[in-house]
Amino acid sequence: MAVARLAAVAAWVPYRSWGWAAAPVGPHRGLGALLALIPRRAPRWLPACRQKTSLSFLNRPDLPNLAYKKLKGKSPGIVFIPGYLSYMNGTKALAIEEFCKSLGHACIRFDYSGVGSSDGNLEESTLGKWRKDVLSIIDDLADGPQILVGSSLGGWLMLHAAIARPEKVVALIGVATAADTLVTKFNQLPVELKKEVEMKGVWSMPSKYSEEGVYNVQYSFIKEAEHHCLLHSPIPVNCPIRLLHGMKDDIVPWHTSMQVADRVLSTDVDVILRKHSDHQMKEKADIQLLVYTIDDLIDKLSTIVN
């Protein structure tokens, strides 16, 4: 089964030198066995023609409507949870959808309330509200068991979703998982600067990934996020977890993924570090690693079911 899917992956993902190190936490060895089967060459990156999924909206009483795109298919489905101010049309989201299409598996990508095509006011957004967005997607749109793929802040939210919906969330893949990171970074600021942010109501957080060179984070967002920190105690998540992180990440230290691995109760945890990857992890080799990781978990879960 895994070999057949590898043939499908090889049809559109190029081979490139991996340059990554795996730090398994627990007995799982499926990914290593799978990588041994990877073909040396593959002719293409992504298909030139992409069958488009249509934009839809999830209507929620008393809550902003959420924009999403859903690809129907087999279980387990994949739900992509984006990073802070990231949209559903990013490189990783599109690559995951295309990969799921090649396998015939379901896939959902969406925009948080106040972001992208979704309704809502960004200045009124909080981590708690975005947590509700993720749970709405899982509860109202996702059919059957789901693998959550969380990027950056989405990795923080995927952990919360796994805690809240253990019967439906069967595996997690974190990409530069930013658990508690926003709060941690803010608390590390000098006292004078923190007081200034509190007075202004906005933290202009420097970032090379923003066109303006900064992300303007509402002080209210930071303070509300303090209520959702996870790394101070054991994290009650027991499903298989794969944490991918670039060692050149200057936004979220790769040690954060190691902390998550240490805190979760699951014994089936792998941390995979890419030596030369940055925070976004959207180079071709990063995407290749991501889709092979998804494939490995689908195979593992299918074996358990069968």
Number of C-alpha atoms within 10 A of each C-alpha: 8 14 12 9 16 19 14 13 26 19 16 19 24 19 18 13 7 13 12 19 12 14 14 19 17 11 10 14 11 13 19 12 10 17 14 8 12 16 13 10 12 16 11 14 17 17 11 7 6 10 8 10 13 9 11 15 15 17 14 12 7 6 13 19 21 25 21 21 19 19 20 17 16 17 19 24 24 29 28 26 30 27 23 16 14 18 19 23 15 12 15 24 22 16 21 22 25 22 23 24 18 14 17 15 18 22 28 26 24 30 27 31 24 20 20 18 19 20 18 17 11 15 14 12 18 19 21 16 16 17 20 18 24 23 20 16 18 21 13 11 14 22 16 16 19 24 27 30 27 25 28 25 25 27 27 26 29 31 27 24 21 24 15 15 15 16 11 18 27 23 26 27 27 28 29 32 31 25 27 20 20 20 18 13 12 17 12 9 11 9 10 9 12 16 12 12 17 15 10 11 15 18 21 14 14 13 14 11 12 12 8 10 12 14 18 16 18 20 20 17 20 19 16 16 17 14 12 17 17 18 16 9 9 12 19 17 24 18 18 20 26 25 29 27 31 23 19 17 18 12 19 24 18 25 13 19 26 19 13 24 23 16 17 21 15 17 18 19 25 24 21 21 23 22 15 14 19 20 21 19 24 17 12 18 19 24 19 21 19 24 20 21 20 23 21 21 23 22 18 16 18 13 10 8 7 5
